[in-house]
Amino acid sequence: MIKHLTLDGKLHKRIRIEAAKQEKTMKDFVSEILIKEIKNSEEENNVKKKEKRSG
């Protein structure tokens, strides 16, 4: 779980606004984004591994 994340002012404001639109805390909002990105990255790595094996 995220305990601390340092952001610049503009990014912090944008995230805070988007989180408020979705009625979530910033922590929950950022956690969801990071989880999605990690899953996408894992899927991309799996595809690359399969491509290397096959060709």
N, CA, C and O atoms as a CHARMM CRD file, in Angstrom:
* protein
*
  220
    1    1 MET  N      0.84900  -1.18800   0.00000 PROA 1      0.00000
    2    1 MET  CA     0.00000   0.00000   0.00000 PROA 1      0.00000
    3    1 MET  C      0.88700   1.24100   0.00000 PROA 1      0.00000
    4    1 MET  O      1.95500   1.25200   0.61200 PROA 1      0.00000
    5    2 ILE  N      0.44800   2.25400  -0.67200 PROA 2      0.00000
    6    2 ILE  CA     1.20600   3.49700  -0.75200 PROA 2      0.00000
    7    2 ILE  C      1.13400   4.22000   0.58500 PROA 2      0.00000
    8    2 ILE  O      0.05000   4.44500   1.12500 PROA 2      0.00000
    9    3 LYS  N      2.28300   4.57800   1.10600 PROA 3      0.00000
   10    3 LYS  CA     2.31000   5.34600   2.35200 PROA 3      0.00000
   11    3 LYS  C      2.62600   6.80000   2.07000 PROA 3      0.00000
   12    3 LYS  O      2.07100   7.69000   2.71400 PROA 3      0.00000
   13    4 HSD  N      3.51400   7.05800   1.11000 PROA 4      0.00000
   14    4 HSD  CA     3.87500   8.43600   0.79800 PROA 4      0.00000
   15    4 HSD  C      4.29900   8.51500  -0.66300 PROA 4      0.00000
   16    4 HSD  O      5.03500   7.65900  -1.15500 PROA 4      0.00000
   17    5 LEU  N      3.83400   9.53500  -1.33600 PROA 5      0.00000
   18    5 LEU  CA     4.18100   9.75100  -2.73100 PROA 5      0.00000
   19    5 LEU  C      4.38000  11.24200  -2.92900 PROA 5      0.00000
   20    5 LEU  O      3.48200  12.02900  -2.63100 PROA 5      0.00000
   21    6 THR  N      5.54100  11.64300  -3.42500 PROA 6      0.00000
   22    6 THR  CA     5.82900  13.05500  -3.62700 PROA 6      0.00000
   23    6 THR  C      5.44800  13.43800  -5.05300 PROA 6      0.00000
   24    6 THR  O      5.89200  12.80900  -6.01400 PROA 6      0.00000
   25    7 LEU  N      4.63100  14.46500  -5.18200 PROA 7      0.00000
   26    7 LEU  CA     4.17600  14.94100  -6.48100 PROA 7      0.00000
   27    7 LEU  C      4.47200  16.42800  -6.60800 PROA 7      0.00000
   28    7 LEU  O      4.53200  17.14300  -5.60800 PROA 7      0.00000
   29    8 ASP  N      4.65800  16.89300  -7.84700 PROA 8      0.00000
   30    8 ASP  CA     4.77400  18.34100  -8.00500 PROA 8      0.00000
   31    8 ASP  C      3.38300  18.96200  -7.86900 PROA 8      0.00000
   32    8 ASP  O      2.37600  18.25700  -7.92600 PROA 8      0.00000
   33    9 GLY  N      3.33100  20.26800  -7.69000 PROA 9      0.00000
   34    9 GLY  CA     2.07500  20.95300  -7.38300 PROA 9      0.00000
   35    9 GLY  C      0.97600  20.76000  -8.40700 PROA 9      0.00000
   36    9 GLY  O     -0.16900  20.48900  -8.04500 PROA 9      0.00000
   37   10 LYS  N      1.31100  20.89800  -9.69800 PROA 10     0.00000
   38   10 LYS  CA     0.28700  20.78300 -10.74500 PROA 10     0.00000
   39   10 LYS  C     -0.27100  19.36800 -10.81500 PROA 10     0.00000
   40   10 LYS  O     -1.48000  19.17900 -10.94200 PROA 10     0.00000
   41   11 LEU  N      0.59700  18.38900 -10.73300 PROA 11     0.00000
   42   11 LEU  CA     0.14600  17.00000 -10.78800 PROA 11     0.00000
   43   11 LEU  C     -0.71000  16.67000  -9.57000 PROA 11     0.00000
   44   11 LEU  O     -1.73200  15.99400  -9.68600 PROA 11     0.00000
   45   12 HSD  N     -0.29500  17.14300  -8.42100 PROA 12     0.00000
   46   12 HSD  CA    -1.05600  16.91700  -7.18700 PROA 12     0.00000
   47   12 HSD  C     -2.46200  17.48200  -7.32500 PROA 12     0.00000
   48   12 HSD  O     -3.43600  16.83300  -6.94400 PROA 12     0.00000
   49   13 LYS  N     -2.56900  18.67800  -7.86400 PROA 13     0.00000
   50   13 LYS  CA    -3.87800  19.32700  -8.02500 PROA 13     0.00000
   51   13 LYS  C     -4.75300  18.54400  -9.00200 PROA 13     0.00000
   52   13 LYS  O     -5.93600  18.32700  -8.73900 PROA 13     0.00000
   53   14 ARG  N     -4.17800  18.11700 -10.13100 PROA 14     0.00000
   54   14 ARG  CA    -4.94200  17.35600 -11.12300 PROA 14     0.00000
   55   14 ARG  C     -5.44400  16.04200 -10.54300 PROA 14     0.00000
   56   14 ARG  O     -6.59400  15.66100 -10.76300 PROA 14     0.00000
   57   15 ILE  N     -4.58800  15.35400  -9.80600 PROA 15     0.00000
   58   15 ILE  CA    -4.99800  14.08200  -9.20500 PROA 15     0.00000
   59   15 ILE  C     -6.08800  14.31400  -8.17000 PROA 15     0.00000
   60   15 ILE  O     -7.05700  13.55800  -8.10300 PROA 15     0.00000
   61   16 ARG  N     -5.93100  15.35800  -7.36400 PROA 16     0.00000
   62   16 ARG  CA    -6.92800  15.65600  -6.33600 PROA 16     0.00000
   63   16 ARG  C     -8.28500  15.93900  -6.97100 PROA 16     0.00000
   64   16 ARG  O     -9.31200  15.47600  -6.47400 PROA 16     0.00000
   65   17 ILE  N     -8.29500  16.69800  -8.06600 PROA 17     0.00000
   66   17 ILE  CA    -9.54400  17.02600  -8.76300 PROA 17     0.00000
   67   17 ILE  C    -10.17800  15.76500  -9.34900 PROA 17     0.00000
   68   17 ILE  O    -11.37900  15.54700  -9.19000 PROA 17     0.00000
   69   18 GLU  N     -9.38300  14.93600 -10.02400 PROA 18     0.00000
   70   18 GLU  CA    -9.92000  13.70600 -10.61600 PROA 18     0.00000
   71   18 GLU  C    -10.44500  12.75600  -9.54200 PROA 18     0.00000
   72   18 GLU  O    -11.49000  12.13000  -9.72200 PROA 18     0.00000
   73   19 ALA  N     -9.73500  12.65000  -8.44800 PROA 19     0.00000
   74   19 ALA  CA   -10.19100  11.78800  -7.35300 PROA 19     0.00000
   75   19 ALA  C    -11.51800  12.29400  -6.79600 PROA 19     0.00000
   76   19 ALA  O    -12.41000  11.50000  -6.49900 PROA 19     0.00000
   77   20 ALA  N    -11.64900  13.60200  -6.65500 PROA 20     0.00000
   78   20 ALA  CA   -12.89300  14.18200  -6.13300 PROA 20     0.00000
   79   20 ALA  C    -14.05400  13.91700  -7.08800 PROA 20     0.00000
   80   20 ALA  O    -15.17300  13.65000  -6.65000 PROA 20     0.00000
   81   21 LYS  N    -13.78900  13.99200  -8.39400 PROA 21     0.00000
   82   21 LYS  CA   -14.83600  13.71500  -9.38000 PROA 21     0.00000
   83   21 LYS  C    -15.37000  12.29600  -9.21200 PROA 21     0.00000
   84   21 LYS  O    -16.56400  12.05000  -9.38400 PROA 21     0.00000
   85   22 GLN  N    -14.48800  11.37500  -8.87900 PROA 22     0.00000
   86   22 GLN  CA   -14.88600   9.97300  -8.72000 PROA 22     0.00000
   87   22 GLN  C    -15.23700   9.63700  -7.26900 PROA 22     0.00000
   88   22 GLN  O    -15.46500   8.47700  -6.92600 PROA 22     0.00000
   89   23 GLU  N    -15.27500  10.65700  -6.43400 PROA 23     0.00000
   90   23 GLU  CA   -15.61800  10.50100  -5.01400 PROA 23     0.00000
   91   23 GLU  C    -14.72600   9.47200  -4.32700 PROA 23     0.00000
   92   23 GLU  O    -15.20500   8.60300  -3.59800 PROA 23     0.00000
   93   24 LYS  N    -13.42900   9.58400  -4.57000 PROA 24     0.00000
   94   24 LYS  CA   -12.44500   8.69400  -3.95600 PROA 24     0.00000
   95   24 LYS  C    -11.38400   9.54500  -3.26500 PROA 24     0.00000
   96   24 LYS  O    -11.23100  10.73200  -3.55300 PROA 24     0.00000
   97   25 THR  N    -10.65800   8.91600  -2.35100 PROA 25     0.00000
   98   25 THR  CA    -9.52200   9.61200  -1.76500 PROA 25     0.00000
   99   25 THR  C     -8.38100   9.57900  -2.78000 PROA 25     0.00000
  100   25 THR  O     -8.35100   8.72900  -3.67000 PROA 25     0.00000
  101   26 MET  N     -7.45600  10.50500  -2.63500 PROA 26     0.00000
  102   26 MET  CA    -6.31100  10.51000  -3.54500 PROA 26     0.00000
  103   26 MET  C     -5.55200   9.19100  -3.45900 PROA 26     0.00000
  104   26 MET  O     -5.11000   8.65200  -4.47300 PROA 26     0.00000
  105   27 LYS  N     -5.40900   8.68700  -2.25900 PROA 27     0.00000
  106   27 LYS  CA    -4.66800   7.43900  -2.05400 PROA 27     0.00000
  107   27 LYS  C     -5.31800   6.29100  -2.82300 PROA 27     0.00000
  108   27 LYS  O     -4.62900   5.53100  -3.50400 PROA 27     0.00000
  109   28 ASP  N     -6.64000   6.16300  -2.71600 PROA 28     0.00000
  110   28 ASP  CA    -7.34800   5.10000  -3.43300 PROA 28     0.00000
  111   28 ASP  C     -7.24600   5.29000  -4.94100 PROA 28     0.00000
  112   28 ASP  O     -7.03100   4.33400  -5.68600 PROA 28     0.00000
  113   29 PHE  N     -7.40400   6.53400  -5.38100 PROA 29     0.00000
  114   29 PHE  CA    -7.36200   6.85300  -6.80600 PROA 29     0.00000
  115   29 PHE  C     -5.99800   6.49700  -7.40200 PROA 29     0.00000
  116   29 PHE  O     -5.92000   5.83700  -8.43800 PROA 29     0.00000
  117   30 VAL  N     -4.93200   6.93500  -6.74300 PROA 30     0.00000
  118   30 VAL  CA    -3.57600   6.66300  -7.23400 PROA 30     0.00000
  119   30 VAL  C     -3.27100   5.16500  -7.16300 PROA 30     0.00000
  120   30 VAL  O     -2.63200   4.61900  -8.06200 PROA 30     0.00000
  121   31 SER  N     -3.72000   4.51000  -6.11100 PROA 31     0.00000
  122   31 SER  CA    -3.49500   3.06600  -5.98100 PROA 31     0.00000
  123   31 SER  C     -4.13000   2.30800  -7.14100 PROA 31     0.00000
  124   31 SER  O     -3.51300   1.40400  -7.70300 PROA 31     0.00000
  125   32 GLU  N     -5.36200   2.67400  -7.50200 PROA 32     0.00000
  126   32 GLU  CA    -6.03800   2.01300  -8.62300 PROA 32     0.00000
  127   32 GLU  C     -5.26900   2.21000  -9.92300 PROA 32     0.00000
  128   32 GLU  O     -5.10900   1.27200 -10.70500 PROA 32     0.00000
  129   33 ILE  N     -4.79500   3.42700 -10.15100 PROA 33     0.00000
  130   33 ILE  CA    -4.03600   3.71100 -11.37300 PROA 33     0.00000
  131   33 ILE  C     -2.75900   2.87700 -11.40700 PROA 33     0.00000
  132   33 ILE  O     -2.43500   2.27900 -12.43300 PROA 33     0.00000
  133   34 LEU  N     -2.04300   2.83600 -10.30100 PROA 34     0.00000
  134   34 LEU  CA    -0.79700   2.07100 -10.25900 PROA 34     0.00000
  135   34 LEU  C     -1.04400   0.58200 -10.44900 PROA 34     0.00000
  136   34 LEU  O     -0.28000  -0.08500 -11.14700 PROA 34     0.00000
  137   35 ILE  N     -2.08500   0.06000  -9.84900 PROA 35     0.00000
  138   35 ILE  CA    -2.41000  -1.36100 -10.01300 PROA 35     0.00000
  139   35 ILE  C     -2.69700  -1.67400 -11.47800 PROA 35     0.00000
  140   35 ILE  O     -2.22700  -2.68400 -12.00100 PROA 35     0.00000
  141   36 LYS  N     -3.47000  -0.80700 -12.14500 PROA 36     0.00000
  142   36 LYS  CA    -3.77200  -1.01100 -13.56500 PROA 36     0.00000
  143   36 LYS  C     -2.49800  -0.98600 -14.39700 PROA 36     0.00000
  144   36 LYS  O     -2.32000  -1.82000 -15.28500 PROA 36     0.00000
  145   37 GLU  N     -1.60900  -0.03400 -14.11500 PROA 37     0.00000
  146   37 GLU  CA    -0.36500   0.07800 -14.87000 PROA 37     0.00000
  147   37 GLU  C      0.53300  -1.13500 -14.65400 PROA 37     0.00000
  148   37 GLU  O      1.16700  -1.61300 -15.59400 PROA 37     0.00000
  149   38 ILE  N      0.59000  -1.62700 -13.43800 PROA 38     0.00000
  150   38 ILE  CA     1.40700  -2.80700 -13.14800 PROA 38     0.00000
  151   38 ILE  C      0.86100  -4.02100 -13.89300 PROA 38     0.00000
  152   38 ILE  O      1.63300  -4.79200 -14.46300 PROA 38     0.00000
  153   39 LYS  N     -0.45100  -4.20000 -13.89500 PROA 39     0.00000
  154   39 LYS  CA    -1.06300  -5.32500 -14.61100 PROA 39     0.00000
  155   39 LYS  C     -0.78800  -5.22400 -16.10600 PROA 39     0.00000
  156   39 LYS  O     -0.45800  -6.22300 -16.74600 PROA 39     0.00000
  157   40 ASN  N     -0.92400  -4.01800 -16.66700 PROA 40     0.00000
  158   40 ASN  CA    -0.64800  -3.82800 -18.08900 PROA 40     0.00000
  159   40 ASN  C      0.80600  -4.14100 -18.40100 PROA 40     0.00000
  160   40 ASN  O      1.10300  -4.77200 -19.41600 PROA 40     0.00000
  161   41 SER  N      1.70400  -3.70800 -17.54500 PROA 41     0.00000
  162   41 SER  CA     3.12200  -3.96400 -17.73600 PROA 41     0.00000
  163   41 SER  C      3.41700  -5.45900 -17.69200 PROA 41     0.00000
  164   41 SER  O      4.19200  -5.96700 -18.50200 PROA 41     0.00000
  165   42 GLU  N      2.80400  -6.15500 -16.75300 PROA 42     0.00000
  166   42 GLU  CA     2.99500  -7.60400 -16.65300 PROA 42     0.00000
  167   42 GLU  C      2.48800  -8.30700 -17.90300 PROA 42     0.00000
  168   42 GLU  O      3.13000  -9.23300 -18.39900 PROA 42     0.00000
  169   43 GLU  N      1.33800  -7.87300 -18.41600 PROA 43     0.00000
  170   43 GLU  CA     0.78800  -8.48100 -19.62500 PROA 43     0.00000
  171   43 GLU  C      1.70500  -8.23300 -20.81800 PROA 43     0.00000
  172   43 GLU  O      1.92300  -9.13200 -21.63100 PROA 43     0.00000
  173   44 GLU  N      2.24300  -7.01600 -20.92800 PROA 44     0.00000
  174   44 GLU  CA     3.16000  -6.70500 -22.02100 PROA 44     0.00000
  175   44 GLU  C      4.41600  -7.56400 -21.93000 PROA 44     0.00000
  176   44 GLU  O      4.90400  -8.06200 -22.94500 PROA 44     0.00000
  177   45 ASN  N      4.93400  -7.73900 -20.73300 PROA 45     0.00000
  178   45 ASN  CA     6.12500  -8.57200 -20.55000 PROA 45     0.00000
  179   45 ASN  C      5.84700 -10.01400 -20.93100 PROA 45     0.00000
  180   45 ASN  O      6.69600 -10.66500 -21.54000 PROA 45     0.00000
  181   46 ASN  N      4.67200 -10.52600 -20.58300 PROA 46     0.00000
  182   46 ASN  CA     4.31500 -11.89800 -20.94300 PROA 46     0.00000
  183   46 ASN  C      4.23300 -12.06200 -22.45100 PROA 46     0.00000
  184   46 ASN  O      4.67700 -13.07500 -22.99100 PROA 46     0.00000
  185   47 VAL  N      3.66800 -11.07000 -23.13600 PROA 47     0.00000
  186   47 VAL  CA     3.57400 -11.12700 -24.59600 PROA 47     0.00000
  187   47 VAL  C      4.96800 -11.11800 -25.20700 PROA 47     0.00000
  188   47 VAL  O      5.24100 -11.87900 -26.13600 PROA 47     0.00000
  189   48 LYS  N      5.84900 -10.27100 -24.70100 PROA 48     0.00000
  190   48 LYS  CA     7.21600 -10.19900 -25.22300 PROA 48     0.00000
  191   48 LYS  C      7.95000 -11.51800 -25.01900 PROA 48     0.00000
  192   48 LYS  O      8.69000 -11.96000 -25.89800 PROA 48     0.00000
  193   49 LYS  N      7.74800 -12.15100 -23.85800 PROA 49     0.00000
  194   49 LYS  CA     8.39300 -13.43500 -23.58700 PROA 49     0.00000
  195   49 LYS  C      7.90700 -14.49100 -24.56300 PROA 49     0.00000
  196   49 LYS  O      8.70200 -15.28300 -25.07000 PROA 49     0.00000
  197   50 LYS  N      6.59900 -14.51100 -24.83400 PROA 50     0.00000
  198   50 LYS  CA     6.03900 -15.48800 -25.76800 PROA 50     0.00000
  199   50 LYS  C      6.58500 -15.26100 -27.17000 PROA 50     0.00000
  200   50 LYS  O      6.87400 -16.21900 -27.88700 PROA 50     0.00000
  201   51 GLU  N      6.72800 -13.98700 -27.56900 PROA 51     0.00000
  202   51 GLU  CA     7.25900 -13.67800 -28.89100 PROA 51     0.00000
  203   51 GLU  C      8.70500 -14.13800 -29.02000 PROA 51     0.00000
  204   51 GLU  O      9.10200 -14.64800 -30.06800 PROA 51     0.00000
  205   52 LYS  N      9.49200 -13.96300 -27.96800 PROA 52     0.00000
  206   52 LYS  CA    10.89100 -14.39100 -28.00400 PROA 52     0.00000
  207   52 LYS  C     10.99000 -15.90200 -28.12500 PROA 52     0.00000
  208   52 LYS  O     11.83900 -16.41900 -28.85100 PROA 52     0.00000
  209   53 ARG  N     10.12300 -16.60600 -27.41300 PROA 53     0.00000
  210   53 ARG  CA    10.14700 -18.07200 -27.45000 PROA 53     0.00000
  211   53 ARG  C      9.77300 -18.60300 -28.82900 PROA 53     0.00000
  212   53 ARG  O     10.35500 -19.57500 -29.30900 PROA 53     0.00000
  213   54 SER  N      8.79600 -17.95500 -29.45800 PROA 54     0.00000
  214   54 SER  CA     8.29400 -18.47300 -30.72800 PROA 54     0.00000
  215   54 SER  C      9.13600 -18.02800 -31.91900 PROA 54     0.00000
  216   54 SER  O      9.06900 -18.63400 -32.98900 PROA 54     0.00000
  217   55 GLY  N      9.91600 -16.98900 -31.74000 PROA 55     0.00000
  218   55 GLY  CA    10.57200 -16.56300 -32.94400 PROA 55     0.00000
  219   55 GLY  C     11.89000 -16.00300 -32.81700 PROA 55     0.00000
  220   55 GLY  O     12.49800 -15.62200 -33.81700 PROA 55     0.00000
